[in-house]
Amino acid sequence: MSPTSSDRGAVRSAAEVNAEIRALVAAGLAGTPRYQRLLEEWAAAIHTEVEPAA
């Protein structure tokens, strides 16, 4: 398993987290605690990457 951003102390991009989420779904592991943590990490990454509308 890859380390999460909290394990590494750095924030991963939404694209990186999304790739890991997709791999879990493909492996039939959606709904696991790991999947839920990744969704939270992805939401946080999206929030930091999206610029506010003008």
C-alpha angles and dihedrals in degrees: 000000000000119000117257123234090261089055092051099035091232130099117243122214120260088245092057093049092044090055090054091047090052091051091053091049091049089051091051093248099123111133095035121126089253090055091050092050090050091051089054091047091048092051091051091048092050090049092055095043099049115086118217116258116257 
